[in-house]
Amino acid sequence: MQHFLKLVLGIGFACDLATSAFAHAFLDHATPGVGETVQGAPSELELHFTQDLVPAFSGVSLKAEGGQAVPVGKPSFGPANTLHARIGHALKPGTYVVNWHVVSVDTHHTQGSYKFTVAP
């Protein structure tokens, strides 16, 4: 009986860990895509997450290859798990870094970054 109880408790603990691991909003896909080389400058960043977001605590920034900030507009959200941000001006050829931070509706904070390249 004691062995059975330990097994049940162990399975319950593993399930709790698995549920906690999926209780965060992670980047699912983006436009421009992660690591993608695009022809022509994109006018907008569009990031799709695995959970709905809390707009007041979520945002995005963009930097050029040398670390200079590139202006982006205030993010808009919709559908609830998608963040949109207009890029302030046409991007020159080069590599750019998108930095994002979000809070999911279950109040968990995640952040990350990815690169994309604008072809010459």
C-alpha positions in Angstrom: 0.0 0.0 0.0 2.8 2.4 0.8 4.4 1.7 -2.6 1.1 2.5 -4.3 0.7 5.7 -2.3 4.2 6.9 -3.3 3.5 6.0 -6.9 0.2 8.0 -6.9 1.9 11.0 -5.2 4.8 10.8 -7.7 2.4 10.8 -10.7 0.5 13.7 -9.2 3.6 15.8 -8.7 4.8 15.0 -12.3 1.4 16.2 -13.6 1.6 19.4 -11.6 5.1 20.1 -13.1 3.8 19.4 -16.6 0.8 21.7 -16.1 3.0 24.4 -14.7 5.4 24.1 -17.7 2.5 24.7 -20.1 1.1 27.7 -18.1 3.2 30.3 -19.9 2.8 32.1 -23.2 5.6 31.2 -25.5 6.2 32.4 -29.0 4.5 30.1 -31.4 5.4 31.8 -34.7 6.1 35.3 -36.0 6.1 37.4 -39.2 8.9 38.1 -40.2 9.7 34.6 -39.0 12.4 33.5 -36.6 15.7 33.3 -38.5 13.9 34.2 -41.8 15.5 36.3 -44.6 12.8 38.5 -46.2 12.8 40.3 -49.5 11.8 43.9 -48.9 11.3 45.7 -45.6 8.4 44.5 -43.4 6.0 47.2 -42.2 4.8 45.3 -39.1 5.9 42.7 -36.6 3.3 40.0 -35.9 3.9 37.6 -33.0 1.6 34.7 -32.2 1.8 33.1 -28.7 0.6 29.9 -27.2 -1.7 31.6 -24.7 -3.8 34.7 -24.6 -2.0 37.8 -23.4 -2.5 40.7 -20.9 -1.9 43.7 -23.2 -1.0 46.1 -20.4 2.0 44.0 -19.5 3.2 42.9 -22.9 5.4 44.5 -25.5 8.0 44.3 -28.2 11.1 46.2 -29.3 13.3 46.1 -32.4 17.0 46.7 -32.7 19.3 46.9 -35.7 22.5 44.9 -36.1 24.6 47.4 -34.2 22.2 47.6 -31.3 20.4 50.8 -32.4 16.8 50.9 -31.4 14.3 50.9 -34.3 11.1 52.7 -33.6 8.0 50.6 -33.4 4.4 51.7 -32.7 2.5 50.9 -29.6 1.5 47.2 -29.8 -2.0 46.2 -30.6 -3.5 42.8 -29.7 -5.9 40.6 -31.6 -6.8 37.9 -31.6 -6.0 37.7 -27.9 -2.8 35.7 -28.4 -1.4 37.9 -31.1 0.8 41.0 -30.8 1.1 43.5 -33.7 3.5 46.4 -33.9 4.0 48.8 -36.8 7.6 49.4 -37.7 8.3 53.2 -37.7 10.3 53.4 -41.0 11.5 51.2 -43.8 14.2 48.9 -42.7 17.5 48.9 -44.5 19.1 45.6 -45.5 20.7 43.9 -42.5 19.9 41.7 -39.4 17.4 42.8 -36.8 16.6 41.5 -33.3 13.1 41.4 -32.0 12.8 41.4 -28.2 9.5 40.5 -26.7 8.0 40.2 -23.2 4.5 39.1 -22.4 2.3 38.2 -19.5 -0.3 35.5 -20.2 -3.8 35.6 -18.8 -2.7 33.2 -16.1 -0.3 35.9 -15.0 3.0 34.2 -15.9 5.7 36.4 -17.5 7.9 35.2 -20.4 10.3 36.9 -22.6 12.5 36.1 -25.5 14.2 37.4 -28.7 14.8 36.3 -32.2 16.6 37.6 -35.4 15.5 38.1 -38.9 17.3 39.5 -41.9 16.2 42.0 -44.6 17.9 41.0 -47.8 19.8 43.6 -49.9 
